[in-house]
Amino acid sequence: MVQDERGEVVAASDAPRTKKPGFFARVSTFMRQVFAELRKVVTPTRQELVKYTGVVLGFVIVMMALVYGLDVLFVWLTTVVFGTPGGAAS
């Protein structure tokens, strides 16, 4: 590694290049890494799964209520500012 004229570290031009592995070697390495990561996965217990599901559903319900509330607020606000379509009062 050397520094260029701006002070950034770059690879030296005379550094030997490593040969890139072939397509099938890269696919094989990728698959080995995928299986290694899958071995690290921990399956939640039934109790944990129920708890996580409840938390997600609760969050979704809260967000739905928030979006619904904002929608109602913006409909009311636009009706107050611009009036009802066609000039009819409701």
Phi, psi and omega in degrees: 000137178226167177258139177273187185295339178268000179089006179276144180278126179227164178288142178292141183291336180267005179290138180292139179272136176278144182285133179287131179296157181291172183301310184291328176294320178293319178296317179298316178297317179300314181296320177298320179292323178297312181294325177296320178290322180294330177292339180278347184290134178250124179280130181290154175287169180299319180297316178296319181298317178295318180296313180297319179297318178297319179296316180295314180296319177299316179297317180297319180295318178298316180293323177297318179296320179296313180295319178298316179298316178295322178297313179297318179298314182290326176296313178299315182297316179292327177293320179293317184286313187258348182082180180272151180298138177081359177080001180282135178268140179248000000 
